């Protein structure tokens, strides 16, 4: 509950930041909307319509009061409500990010656990080199390489667009790989750290088989830092979605944002960034809840230990 | 069966990138059923490695048992399969550790952790093991054990946690308990309670204890027989009375002298000059020679053999060798 209240100032900060960044982008949105050949009077009229001649504080006030009424404004480009635009695109981004996270978690944790339990083995070395490459490779490059290999050369999967499950594979893989690499590294180091702890020796001294020691006694303790990283990575994932959606022509929030920036469509950019920020805050709230579930020592005010 | 456990010429090495450390270097000693054997020595002398080697819990890499025998009830533990060894761990030989703060898993309830070994070795189901866990907590003197069994380790004090560890170790009534500095991390008053508890439980379930400590006071109180280790080797072993009244090895003499006594009015403690040798740069000959006031020429060249001075009293020192070297 306290966490929930704490996220309110964060969200207000985000709204101010989003609001200002969009305002400081060079270029005149009124001119962009009115068109290159518009008369100065027309541009002036558009400007007034968008309240661009008022002070920034007035613009922010109007923006916020509309926001609380659920009104994110209207796209200056398509003339449709921003909320509608976002609602159409957001589920696609969610689907892509969740798929990427599933890939990242499955691949990353498996690799990390095996690396930790078979330290210095060939598997450990090769998966950690793979993880290094995964972290270092830029997402857009990876996406293009996947397209070239799997879509153009081998023709196994479609190179872009959305529709069947097959369309999802390449973008999810592209987006998830860097996160998988990071999760693998964190899981490995966290597991190695936990496996050195006394309670692991205690567990072994009871006569438990190594699998129970690893997956019951070690993994639950090792997951805490991994979950933190996963929560933070979701932010990166949403950012990466902008690139991946562009490369794979995936109609999500990311591409909407890129298109809107190019068209100087303020309201849509504001709405999209705000939506992503809110999502990020909510995910980290969820991470805190998962913490408490994993580690009984953590409690958030309400369930204090006597 | 005269002996419960016979450790013979046990050797455990640790391998680093550049060197081999002989952490346990040919250690031998015996434990009779129901006997408390104290394993004494300074930090880093290899006493914990001995206990982990008996349990075969040395992790490779970096450590490996390289030789010797560990005969437990006539069977060599070092020759058992991993599966056979697991049936002994926690069931016939159990272990408790120095740090009750870190030796319980923080994310599982006390009852789960105690019940785990019971379920594993006695084949009982969850609810029955839970009931048994409550019983064990009562046995080790934990009040409100029905509630404590549901607690997590961080909700208990250090003394309570060590009691819970003991409950866990004793849950299958092992015939041998290895206690690795079980009271070192506790307050003095709690220490006394835990020692009292261990003495009491030892009688109740008739188990032998290998009691590892650097605290001679605890040894005097607990042990029947004492094994003194220095730099991976046993330097002296004797019955507890003999050891304290007639210590032979200069190291043992130094240890006993450096123990604080109430009646001591000097206000200054005796100490053994020098430090434990770096395991990577062991001195030639007897490992103790750089710190020994009686070192002779031969001590700088050859490791002295073990001599049985009297039945049950062995020492690894030239001073007590019949063919003594020249005095320096």
Interface residues (C-beta under 8 A of the other chain):
Chain A: X119 X120 X197 X198 X199 X201 X202 X203 X204 X205 X206 X207 X208 X209 X217 X220 X221 X294 X295 X296 X297 X305 X306
Chain B: X52 X55 X57 X61 X86 X87 X88 X89 X90 X91 X94 X95 X97 X99 X102 X103 X104 X105 X106 X107 X108 X116 X117 X120 X121 X152 X154 X155 X165 X168
